[in-house]
Amino acid sequence: MGTKIVPVTISRKPSSKKQRALEILARLKRLYPDATCSLNYATPVQLLVATILSAQCTDERVNKVTPALFSQFPDAVSLANAELVELEELVRSTGFYRNKAKNIQAACRMIVTEFNSVVPNQMEHLLRLPGVARKTANVVLAHAYGINAGVTVDTHVKRLSNHLGLTTYTNPVHIEQDLMKLLPQADWENWSIRLIYHGRAICKARSPLCVACELADLCPDANKPTVVG
């Protein structure tokens, strides 16, 4: 009589960091299917300007400022030739307005003189523009040109990626490098934009709503006391 061989099934829990990241991404897509860039813009240069203004400022505030700004200075040429004092006054309420106005004008002058008045669609060229670091460059490439060159790391992405145990870094460049290894390139901006939505709605800095969070079972920091420095 032959011996009956019973196949052994080995269960594999999605315990690796990469598996968890992919599961979190899938849930974020289900939670925020229509998530997109919150900044209002009509052209790549307007998106660039709005993103520069969004530093240390809410997108809601930027969207209140840009209609008047873009009505008067709609393109790189007009921004490059604007009176700096006038630019400063238009963007004053976004904070750090002198530095932002100076960078916007300098970036637009470079766009006009070196890129034929067209915002470049390559990371290395964007990073040459005054006031543009990887966060701004990633936003412009993803939303103006459909190019996923990296993961946009803003304050929400930085905080939530740490809470979720996907990075231990605080430096945005190192966080981006960690996330790029865990996520498919096609979903790099999907991750950022949806994590931003989740940070605004549920995982708030001062009062995270862990009890209502659909990522809580995947989050090492869920239900831990929040310490705000």
Backbone torsions as a table, in degrees:
resi	resn	phi	psi	omega
1	MET	NA	127.3	-176.3
2	GLY	-72.6	153.7	177.7
3	THR	-83.2	129.2	179.6
4	LYS	-80.4	125.4	-179.3
5	ILE	-99.6	119.2	179.6
6	VAL	-101.0	121.3	179.4
7	PRO	-64.3	138.5	179.5
8	VAL	-97.4	125.7	178.7
9	THR	-98.7	122.5	179.3
10	ILE	-99.4	116.6	-179.5
11	SER	-81.3	135.0	-179.6
12	ARG	-120.2	112.6	179.2
13	LYS	-77.7	146.0	178.4
14	PRO	-74.1	68.7	-171.5
15	SER	-96.4	-16.2	-178.7
16	SER	-72.2	157.2	-179.3
17	LYS	-59.9	-40.1	-179.1
18	LYS	-67.3	-42.3	178.4
19	GLN	-62.7	-40.6	178.0
20	ARG	-64.4	-41.9	179.3
21	ALA	-60.5	-41.5	-179.8
22	LEU	-68.4	-36.8	177.3
23	GLU	-68.4	-40.7	176.6
24	ILE	-61.2	-44.4	178.4
25	LEU	-59.0	-44.6	-180.0
26	ALA	-61.4	-41.5	179.6
27	ARG	-68.3	-40.2	178.6
28	LEU	-61.6	-38.2	178.1
29	LYS	-64.1	-37.8	178.5
30	ARG	-71.4	-37.2	-177.8
31	LEU	-72.0	-36.5	-174.4
32	TYR	-130.5	66.6	-174.0
33	PRO	-65.4	-26.8	-176.1
34	ASP	-105.1	14.4	-177.1
35	ALA	-62.7	136.1	177.3
36	THR	-150.3	178.2	-179.7
37	CYS	-59.2	132.2	-176.7
38	SER	-83.7	-11.9	-179.3
39	LEU	-79.7	141.2	178.0
40	ASN	-92.2	131.2	-179.4
41	TYR	-162.0	160.4	179.1
42	ALA	-117.9	-21.4	-175.9
43	THR	-139.2	164.3	177.1
44	PRO	-56.5	-39.7	-179.0
45	VAL	-68.5	-34.8	176.8
46	GLN	-67.4	-37.6	175.6
47	LEU	-65.2	-41.8	177.8
48	LEU	-58.3	-48.5	-179.0
49	VAL	-63.3	-45.9	-179.6
50	ALA	-61.5	-37.8	-179.5
51	THR	-69.7	-39.2	175.1
52	ILE	-61.2	-41.6	-180.0
53	LEU	-67.5	-25.3	-175.0
54	SER	-75.4	-9.3	177.7
55	ALA	-62.6	127.2	-179.8
56	GLN	56.3	33.1	-177.9
57	CYS	-154.6	150.1	179.5
58	THR	-78.7	151.8	175.5
59	ASP	-61.6	-34.1	179.1
60	GLU	-60.2	-44.5	178.5
61	ARG	-65.7	-43.0	179.1
62	VAL	-59.1	-42.5	-179.1
63	ASN	-66.6	-19.1	174.8
64	LYS	-81.7	-24.5	-176.3
65	VAL	-89.0	-39.9	-169.9
66	THR	-68.1	-28.3	178.6
67	PRO	-57.3	-46.9	179.0
68	ALA	-68.3	-39.0	180.0
69	LEU	-62.7	-48.8	-176.3
70	PHE	-77.0	-22.3	174.6
71	SER	-66.1	-37.3	-178.1
72	GLN	-89.3	-36.2	-177.6
73	PHE	-131.7	82.8	-170.0
74	PRO	-82.4	-14.8	-173.3
75	ASP	-140.9	177.9	-176.0
76	ALA	-63.5	-38.5	-178.1
77	VAL	-64.0	-47.7	-178.6
78	SER	-67.6	-36.7	177.3
79	LEU	-67.8	-37.2	179.3
80	ALA	-65.6	-31.3	-175.8
81	ASN	-99.9	3.0	-177.5
82	ALA	-69.8	156.4	170.4
83	GLU	-72.0	126.3	-175.1
84	LEU	-59.3	-38.6	180.0
85	VAL	-61.8	-37.1	179.6
86	GLU	-68.4	-41.6	176.2
87	LEU	-61.1	-44.8	-179.8
88	GLU	-57.5	-43.4	-177.8
89	GLU	-66.8	-37.4	-178.7
90	LEU	-68.6	-30.7	-176.3
91	VAL	-107.3	8.8	-173.2
92	ARG	-52.2	-42.6	-172.1
93	SER	-73.6	-5.2	178.0
94	THR	-85.4	-5.6	-179.6
95	GLY	83.5	151.7	-179.2
96	PHE	49.5	37.4	-167.1
97	TYR	-65.6	-32.8	179.9
98	ARG	-65.2	-46.5	-179.6
99	ASN	-66.5	-41.4	180.0
100	LYS	-63.8	-45.4	180.0
101	ALA	-62.4	-41.5	179.4
102	LYS	-62.6	-45.5	-179.7
103	ASN	-66.7	-40.6	178.7
104	ILE	-60.0	-47.0	-179.0
105	GLN	-66.2	-43.4	179.9
106	ALA	-64.0	-40.5	178.2
107	ALA	-63.9	-42.2	-179.3
108	CYS	-68.1	-35.3	176.3
109	ARG	-64.2	-40.0	177.3
110	MET	-67.5	-39.3	177.7
111	ILE	-60.3	-41.7	-179.6
112	VAL	-68.3	-47.7	-172.5
113	THR	-80.5	-31.8	-173.9
114	GLU	-109.9	-17.8	-175.8
115	PHE	-128.1	25.4	173.6
116	ASN	55.4	37.1	176.6
117	SER	68.2	15.1	179.6
118	VAL	-115.6	129.9	177.2
119	VAL	-61.3	125.1	-178.0
120	PRO	-65.1	152.9	-179.0
121	ASN	-112.3	28.2	176.2
122	GLN	-125.8	137.7	-176.7
123	MET	-54.6	-48.3	-174.9
124	GLU	-63.1	-31.4	177.8
125	HIS	-76.2	-41.2	178.6
126	LEU	-61.7	-38.5	-177.6
127	LEU	-69.1	-12.5	175.2
128	ARG	-79.7	-18.7	-176.7
129	LEU	-73.4	136.6	177.5
130	PRO	-57.8	136.7	177.5
131	GLY	80.8	4.1	-176.9
132	VAL	-112.1	116.1	171.1
133	ALA	-111.6	-171.6	-172.2
134	ARG	-62.9	-35.4	-179.9
135	LYS	-58.4	-52.5	-179.9
136	THR	-63.1	-43.2	-179.6
137	ALA	-61.8	-41.9	178.9
138	ASN	-63.1	-41.3	179.2
139	VAL	-62.2	-47.7	-178.3
140	VAL	-63.5	-46.2	-179.1
141	LEU	-62.8	-43.0	-176.1
142	ALA	-71.0	-46.1	-170.6
143	HIS	-93.7	-25.5	177.9
144	ALA	-92.5	-30.2	-173.8
145	TYR	-124.6	-3.8	179.4
146	GLY	68.2	29.6	-178.1
147	ILE	-111.5	120.0	176.1
148	ASN	-91.6	89.8	-178.5
149	ALA	-93.3	-15.0	-179.2
150	GLY	-174.4	-174.4	178.9
151	VAL	-104.7	123.0	177.6
152	THR	-69.6	122.8	-179.5
153	VAL	-114.1	99.7	172.8
154	ASP	-103.0	-169.2	-176.3
155	THR	-63.7	-37.4	178.9
156	HIS	-66.7	-47.4	-178.7
157	VAL	-63.0	-40.8	178.0
158	LYS	-61.2	-49.8	-175.9
159	ARG	-67.8	-47.8	-175.6
160	LEU	-71.0	-35.8	178.8
161	SER	-64.7	-33.3	174.2
162	ASN	-71.2	-46.3	177.8
163	HIS	-56.4	-40.2	-176.6
164	LEU	-78.1	-1.0	176.0
165	GLY	73.8	25.2	-177.7
166	LEU	-96.8	-8.8	175.5
167	THR	-158.8	156.4	175.4
168	THR	-115.1	2.9	-175.8
169	TYR	-85.7	157.6	171.4
170	THR	-110.5	-18.5	177.9
171	ASN	-74.7	124.7	-176.1
172	PRO	-57.1	-36.1	-179.4
173	VAL	-65.9	-42.4	178.9
174	HIS	-69.2	-37.4	176.0
175	ILE	-61.8	-45.4	179.1
176	GLU	-58.6	-43.6	-179.8
177	GLN	-61.9	-41.7	177.7
178	ASP	-62.1	-45.9	-177.0
179	LEU	-68.5	-35.2	178.8
180	MET	-63.7	-28.4	178.1
181	LYS	-77.1	-24.3	-174.6
182	LEU	-94.0	-23.8	-170.6
183	LEU	-116.5	147.9	175.2
184	PRO	-64.3	141.8	-177.2
185	GLN	-56.5	-37.3	-179.1
186	ALA	-62.1	-19.1	-176.9
187	ASP	-110.4	10.6	-178.2
188	TRP	-58.9	-46.3	-179.8
189	GLU	-78.2	-30.0	173.6
190	ASN	-56.2	-43.4	179.7
191	TRP	-60.1	-52.3	-174.5
192	SER	-61.7	-51.2	-172.9
193	ILE	-66.4	-36.2	-179.6
194	ARG	-77.6	-33.8	175.9
195	LEU	-67.5	-34.2	175.1
196	ILE	-62.6	-45.2	177.2
197	TYR	-59.3	-42.9	-178.4
198	HIS	-67.2	-37.4	177.8
199	GLY	-64.6	-35.5	179.3
200	ARG	-74.8	-37.9	-172.2
201	ALA	-89.4	-39.3	-170.1
202	ILE	-123.5	-59.2	-174.1
203	CYS	-88.6	69.8	-177.8
204	LYS	-78.8	148.7	-173.2
205	ALA	-60.1	-45.0	-174.9
206	ARG	-90.1	-27.1	-177.1
207	SER	-144.8	72.3	179.8
208	PRO	-63.4	135.2	-177.6
209	LEU	-93.1	65.8	-175.5
210	CYS	-58.5	-34.9	-177.5
211	VAL	-64.4	-24.8	-179.7
212	ALA	-104.8	4.5	-173.1
213	CYS	-87.0	124.9	179.5
214	GLU	-81.2	3.7	174.3
215	LEU	-108.1	1.9	-171.0
216	ALA	-58.0	-38.4	-178.3
217	ASP	-70.4	-12.5	179.2
218	LEU	-106.3	2.1	-172.9
219	CYS	-109.7	115.5	179.2
220	PRO	-61.3	-24.1	-176.9
221	ASP	-96.4	3.4	-177.6
222	ALA	-58.8	133.4	176.4
223	ASN	68.9	10.0	174.9
224	LYS	-81.8	150.0	177.8
225	PRO	-58.5	140.2	178.9
226	THR	-91.8	127.2	178.0
227	VAL	-110.9	117.6	179.8
228	VAL	-108.1	118.2	-177.5
229	GLY	-79.9	NA	NA
